[in-house]
């Protein structure tokens, strides 16, 4: 029998939402997938920091409209999460462009997952070059935070389409 994961939910990255909506699983084709995603959102088990919302709203499209209708899933960070963002950026300063720190959701997403003990869902892949800036999966690994791509997320939820 599969072992139940001890965490309750997921913190989802901008790129995962973009890949879900715009690239691979549009809601007009994958209606039941989006119903399942709505279920997680409605149960409070799929969240993102407000910074993810800000990244999404840069494009004026259907995903922006969808996100506007689900603003409750995009949370303000707690004091603990803000302190964790500072720690992440101190340890991994190359995670974000220093001039765009407040515009980049990555450290906020990771901090949210660390403080909740939840899983990060992202479409980013680990950096294969140790001299390149770290990616979300690299930083998650450093903090022992589980990090799933979309297929791993679907499998964890036992979703089949």
C-alpha positions as CSV (number, residue, x, y, z in Angstrom):
1,X,0.0,0.0,0.0
2,X,1.4,3.5,-0.9
3,X,2.6,5.5,2.1
4,X,0.5,8.7,2.7
5,X,2.4,11.9,2.3
6,X,2.4,13.8,5.6
7,X,2.0,17.2,4.1
8,X,-1.4,18.6,3.4
9,X,-1.0,20.6,0.3
10,X,0.8,22.4,-2.5
11,X,2.3,25.8,-3.2
12,X,2.2,26.3,-6.9
13,X,4.6,28.4,-9.0
14,X,3.7,30.8,-11.8
15,X,5.3,28.6,-14.5
16,X,3.3,25.6,-13.5
17,X,0.0,27.6,-13.7
18,X,1.1,29.0,-17.1
19,X,2.0,25.5,-18.3
20,X,-1.3,24.1,-17.1
21,X,-3.4,26.9,-18.6
22,X,-1.7,28.1,-21.7
23,X,0.6,25.4,-22.9
24,X,-0.4,21.8,-22.1
25,X,-3.8,21.4,-20.2
26,X,-6.1,24.2,-21.3
27,X,-9.5,24.1,-19.4
28,X,-11.5,23.9,-22.6
29,X,-9.9,20.5,-23.3
30,X,-9.0,19.3,-19.8
31,X,-12.2,20.2,-18.0
32,X,-12.0,17.4,-15.4
33,X,-8.4,18.3,-14.5
34,X,-9.5,21.9,-13.8
35,X,-12.4,20.6,-11.7
36,X,-9.8,18.7,-9.6
37,X,-7.6,21.8,-9.3
38,X,-10.6,23.8,-8.2
39,X,-11.3,21.1,-5.6
40,X,-7.8,21.6,-4.1
41,X,-8.2,25.4,-4.2
42,X,-11.6,25.3,-2.5
43,X,-10.3,22.9,0.2
44,X,-7.3,25.3,0.8
45,X,-4.8,22.7,-0.4
46,X,-3.5,24.6,-3.4
47,X,-2.1,28.0,-2.7
48,X,0.5,30.5,-4.0
49,X,2.0,33.7,-2.6
50,X,0.6,37.0,-3.9
51,X,3.8,37.4,-5.9
52,X,2.7,34.6,-8.2
53,X,-0.5,36.5,-8.8
54,X,1.5,39.6,-9.7
55,X,3.5,37.6,-12.2
56,X,0.3,36.2,-13.8
57,X,-1.3,39.6,-14.1
58,X,1.5,40.9,-16.3
59,X,-0.3,39.1,-19.2
60,X,-3.8,40.2,-20.0
61,X,-5.4,36.9,-20.8
62,X,-7.8,34.2,-19.6
63,X,-5.3,33.0,-17.0
64,X,-5.2,36.4,-15.5
65,X,-9.1,36.4,-15.4
66,X,-9.0,32.9,-13.8
67,X,-6.5,34.1,-11.1
68,X,-8.6,37.2,-10.4
69,X,-11.6,35.0,-9.7
70,X,-9.5,33.0,-7.2
71,X,-7.6,35.7,-5.3
72,X,-8.1,33.8,-2.1
73,X,-5.6,31.2,-3.2
74,X,-2.9,33.9,-3.5
75,X,-1.8,34.5,0.1
76,X,0.0,37.4,1.8
77,X,3.1,36.0,3.5
78,X,3.3,35.6,7.3
79,X,6.1,37.1,9.3
80,X,7.8,33.7,9.5
81,X,7.6,33.4,5.7
82,X,9.1,36.8,5.2
83,X,11.9,35.9,7.5
84,X,12.4,32.7,5.6
85,X,12.6,34.7,2.3
86,X,15.4,36.7,3.8
87,X,17.2,33.5,4.8
88,X,16.7,32.0,1.3
89,X,18.1,35.1,-0.4
90,X,21.0,35.3,2.0
91,X,21.9,31.7,1.3
92,X,21.0,31.8,-2.5
93,X,21.5,35.3,-3.7
94,X,21.6,34.3,-7.3
95,X,18.0,32.8,-7.1
96,X,16.7,36.2,-8.3
97,X,18.0,39.2,-10.1
98,X,18.9,41.7,-7.4
99,X,17.2,44.5,-9.2
100,X,14.0,42.5,-9.5
101,X,13.8,40.8,-6.1
102,X,10.4,42.1,-5.2
103,X,9.0,41.1,-8.7
104,X,10.3,37.5,-8.6
105,X,7.9,35.0,-6.8
106,X,10.5,32.2,-6.4
107,X,11.8,32.9,-2.9
108,X,8.3,33.7,-1.7
109,X,7.0,30.4,-3.1
110,X,9.8,28.4,-1.5
111,X,9.3,30.2,1.9
112,X,5.6,29.5,1.8
113,X,6.3,25.8,1.3
114,X,9.0,25.7,4.0
115,X,6.8,27.3,6.6
116,X,3.7,25.2,5.8
117,X,5.8,22.0,5.3
118,X,4.0,21.6,1.9
119,X,5.1,20.6,-1.6
120,X,6.2,23.0,-4.3
121,X,4.7,22.5,-7.7
122,X,6.8,24.0,-10.5
123,X,7.7,23.4,-14.1
124,X,11.3,24.5,-13.5
125,X,14.0,21.9,-13.6
126,X,17.2,21.8,-11.5
127,X,20.1,23.6,-12.9
128,X,22.5,21.1,-14.5
129,X,25.4,23.5,-14.3
130,X,26.7,24.2,-10.7
131,X,28.0,27.6,-11.8
132,X,24.5,28.7,-13.0
133,X,22.0,30.4,-10.7
134,X,20.0,27.9,-8.7
135,X,16.4,27.1,-9.8
136,X,13.5,26.4,-7.5
137,X,14.1,22.6,-7.3
138,X,17.7,23.3,-6.3
139,X,16.8,25.6,-3.5
140,X,13.9,23.2,-2.4
141,X,16.4,20.3,-2.2
142,X,18.7,22.5,0.0
143,X,15.8,23.0,2.4
144,X,14.4,19.4,2.2
145,X,11.2,20.7,0.6
146,X,9.5,18.3,-1.8
147,X,9.3,19.7,-5.3
148,X,7.0,18.2,-8.0
149,X,6.6,18.8,-11.6
150,X,3.1,18.7,-13.0
151,X,3.1,15.0,-13.8
152,X,4.4,14.1,-10.3
153,X,1.7,16.4,-8.9
154,X,-1.0,14.5,-10.9
155,X,0.4,11.2,-9.7
156,X,0.5,12.3,-6.1
157,X,-3.2,13.2,-6.3
158,X,-3.9,9.9,-8.2
159,X,-5.4,11.9,-11.0
160,X,-5.9,10.0,-14.3
161,X,-7.3,11.5,-17.5
